[in-house]
Amino acid sequence: MAKPVDRLKKIAGILIRLGIGIGILAWLLSRIDPHSLLNELHLAASHWPWLVAGLAILLTALILCIIRWKLVLEAMDQHLSWPRTTAVFFIGHFFNSFMPGGTGGDLIKAYYTARETHHRKTEAVATIFIDRTTGLVALIVIVLATILIRCRFFLSYRLTQWAAGIAGGICLAAGVGLILLFSKDLFRDGTCWSRWRQNSRLSKPLDILARAYTTFYTCRQNPGLLLRTVTISAFNHFLIISSAYCAARALEVNLPYIDFISLVPIISIAGSIPLTPGGLGIREGLSIHLFALLGIPQGKAFFIMDLPYLGMLFWGLCGGLIFIFYAAGSKGKPGEDPENSQPIQPIDPT
């Protein structure tokens, strides 16, 4: 259980981030005519087939995420049936969508995965990390390739120069970090990490880290798995881009698809920076300013990225319904921790 002081610090951190996001959003809305926002919503609703198409595309993207995670689970010898995998995934999506911390859903997924597969929680968390890492690799490739291909466009405006520079820098740093992290087994015999694990007072946390790292490294040594999961991730990112394109068409914005490929991943990267919960305010602000360079009014630009986000929240609510009726499988006793066979305390959402 978390100490009261630590819990208060977490709550304070979440409230500060939430306050920053609400403040940014309020400032943006104060600069947009509220009547224009209502008109844009009415316009989008009148073109509801595009909204339905965007919602279906987002569901397809989530299904691809389930398939990708299922591949990782099977490769790590953690066997969940497809219905269970789907249920656990959507439950995690629900908590990631509505919990301020942004990682509560991953903890829930790890908990249920470990509970039903009789694996330790460390390895269960590792499968989720691997799943997210392959998505990151695909995003890095898409962003860097787009910046190179559309170099002239990004150099045309001061804002796109900064946006491409920061997003490209983040992607390069993440890519180099992943290469260095998994180029060699850091916990093999003879390394400093291996010696510290045996002799240090930190042997227990290092042992947990070593088990998680071994799971990552095993995946890295399976090129077929990496190719399949990264390919699925690439398709998934293009589906997210397509959902924004559908939102734009519902708002009667007719831009070439390549413009969405150029801007949506950069906005997504900015929104993933943990300054505000779920990128609140950052996503809308960057969308307004970047699409303004292409002549799109503020009201329309505001909803180009917000409508897909609301679509994800809708599917998150569906995950909430699954959570209400979800029952753990017969594998493992309810409430039993696969890590040490001791009763598990309720997960602290903070």
N, C-alpha and C positions, 0 to 999 in steps of 0.2 A: 504493500500500500504506500502511496506517495505521502510524504510528510506534509503537514498542513502548510508550512512555509513554502515548500516547493509547489504545492497545488495553487497557492495564492499567486505565486510568481507566474505560473502558467496561465491562470485566469487573467491576470493583469496584462500579460503579453498578448493574449487573444483579444482582450478588450481594446488595447492600444491599436493593434492592427485593424480591428473592426472600425474603430473611430477614424483612423486614417482613410480607410476605404470609403466610409460614409461621407467624410469630409470632401474627398476628391469628387465623389459622385454628386454631392450637393452643389459643389462649385461648377461642375459641368452642366448640370441641369439649370442652374441660375443663368447660364449663358445661352440657353436654347429656349425658344418660344414654346411654352407648354402646349399651346394649340397645335403647333406643328407636330409635336410628338404624338398627340392624339390623332391627328390626321394621318400620320404615317402608320399608326397601328390600325386604323380603319382601312387604309389602303392595303396593308398586308393581309388583313382578314378577308378583304374582297378577292384577293388572289390566293385563297386557301389551298388550292391544289399544290402550289409551290411549297407552302408550309408543311403540308402532309408529306410531300416528297422529301423535304429536309428532315422531318421527324423519322421517316422510314430509313433514310440514309444514316442517321445517327444510331438507330437500332442496329443496322447492319454493321456499323463500326464497333458497337459494343459486342456483337456476336463474334466478330473477328478477334476482339480482345479475349473473349472466352476461349476460342479455339487456340490462340497463342498461349494462353496460360495453361490450358489442358496439355499442350505439347510439352511444356516445361515440366509440369507435374509428372507426366508419364516418363520423361527422360530422367527425372530424379527419383523414380520408383515410388511415387506417391499417387496411388490409384483412387481416384474419385469417379463415380459414374457421371455421365454427361448431365443428367438432371441435377445432381448434387453440385457439380461444378458450376452450372448455370445459376443455381439458387445462391450459392456462396458468393459468386461474383457480383450478382445484383444486390445482395445485402451489403457487400463492401462498397459498391457504387453509391448506395443510399447514404451510408455514413460518410463517405468522402464528399458527397454533395452537400450535406446539411450539417455536418459537424464543423465548427469553426477551426479546429486544429488542422484539418486537411489530410491527416494520416490515420484517423480513427478507423476508417474503412479497411485499411491494410492490416491493422491489428486484428480486426474482426475476422478477415479472411484467413489470416495466419492461425488464429485460434481454432476456427472450425476445421481448417485443413489438417492441423495437427491432431485435433480431437477425433477425426474420422479416419485418418490414415495410420494412426499409431506412430507417427513420426514426431520427433522433437520439434518444439516451436521454432528453434533456430533454423532448422532446415526448411520449415514451412515459410518463415519470413524470407529465406533466401530465394525460394521460387518466385515470390512476389517481386523481390528486388531484381532478379534476372529478367522477369517479364517486363518490368518498367525500363530496365537498361536497354533491352532490344528496341523498345519504342524510342528511347533517346538516341540510339545509334541511327535509326532510320531518319529521325528528325534532323540530326546533324548533317547527314548526307543531303537531304532535301534542301535545307537552308543554305548550305555552302554552295551546292550546285546552282541554286536559283540566283544567289548573289553573283556568281561568276557569269552565268548566262545573261542576266539582266543588269550587268555592271553599269551600262550607260544610264539606265533608269535610276539606279540607286545613287549615282553621282550627280544627277540632275538637280537635286534639292538638298538643302542643308539637313532637313529632318531625316530624309531617307539615308543620308550619309551616316548620321549618328545612329539611326536604328540598325542599319546593316552592319556598321562597325561594332556596335555593342553585341548584337545577336551573333555575328560571325565570331567575335572574340569569345563569347560564352561557349559556342559550339566547338571552336578550336581547343579551348582549355579543357572542356569536357572530354573531347576525343583523345587528346594527348594524355589526360589523366587515366582514362580507361585503358589505353595502350600500356602505360607504365604500370598500372595496377595489376594487369593480368598477363603481362609479357612473360613473367616468371612466377613460379610458385613461391610466394613470400614466406610460407610456413614450412618449407622443406627442411630436412635435417641440415644443420650447420648454419642456418641464417640466424640473425640476431633475434628475430621474432620467435623462432623455435626455442632458442636458449632462454629468453625471457619467459616463455610459456612454461618451461620446466622449473625455473628457479625463482621467478619473481613472485611477490605477494599478489600480483595481478594475474596469477596463473588461471584463476577461474574465469574472469571476463575474457582473457586472451584465448582460453580454450573455446569459449562460445564463439568468439570472433574467428578462430581457426576453423571451426566446423562450418560456419557460414561461408568463409572464404573458399574452403575446399569444395563446397557445393557450387560456388560461382566458377571456380577454376575448372571443375569437371565439365560444366556446361561450355566453357570456352574451348575445351578440347574436343568438342563435338561440332565440327563445322557444318554438318548437315542440319542439325538443330538450329544453329545460329542463322544459317541461310534462310530456313523456313520462317523462323520467327521474325527476322528483320524484314523479309519480304512481306509478310502479313502486316507488320507495323507500317511499312511504306504505303500499302493499300489503305490502311486505317487512316493515316494522315491525309491522304487525298480524299477520303470520304468526309473527313471533318471540313476540309476546304470546300468540298462540294455542298455541304450543308450551308455554309456561309454564302455560297453562290446562289442557292435556292432562296435564302432569305433576301438576298439582294434583288432577285427577280420578282419576289413577292412585293418588294418596295419599288418596283419599276426602275431598278438600276441596271443598266445594260452595259456592263464592262466586260472586256475579254477575260476568259477564264485564267489566262496567264497572270493577270493583275491580282487575282485572289491567291494564286500559288505564290506570288511574290510577297504579299502582305500578311496573309492569315497566319503562316507559321511564325513570323516575327512577332506578331501580336500575341500568339499563344505562348511564345517563350517569355515575353515580358509579363504576361499574366501568371506564369508559373513562379515568378520571383516571389518569395514569401513575405512581401511587404504588407499585403492585405489579404484577407481570407478569400480564396478563390479568384484572386486578381481583381477584386471589386474596385471599380474606379479606374484602375490602370488599363484594363482591357478596353473599356469604353472610351477613355481619353485618347489612347493611342489610335484606336479605330477612327475616331472623329478627325484627328489631325492628319493621319496618313491618307485616308480616303478623300479628305478635302483637297489634297494635291491633285487628285484625279477629277475634281469638279463635283464631288458628291456633297449635297447639303448636310449640315450637322445632324438633323433629325434622322435622316436615312442612315448615315454612317453610324450613328449611335446603335441602331437596331441590327445592323449587318452582323455584328458579332454577338449582340445580346440575345437575339432570337435563337441561334444555335445553343447558347448557354442555357436558356430557358428550356429548350428541348432536352438537354442533358438532365436538367432538374426534373423534368417530367418522367423520364425513364428512371431517375433516382427514386421518385415517389413509388413507382412500380416495385422497385427493390424493397421499399419500406413495407409494402403489402406482403411481399414474399417473406420478409423477416417476421411479420406478425404470425404467419401460419407455418413458419419453418420449424421443423423438429430435427434434432441431430440424429444421424444414422445410428443403427444398432451397434456399429463398431465403436467400442469404447463406452464406458459408463458415463452417463450425464454428469457434467461437472468435474470430470477427472482430467488432470493435467498430464499430457503425455511426457512432459519433461521430467517430472519427479513423482508422479502418481499421488500428488497431494491435491486436495480440493482447490479449484481456481477461484480467486476472488473476482467479482464483477469488474469488467474492464472500465477503467477511469477515462471518460471521454475527454478530460482536460489534459 
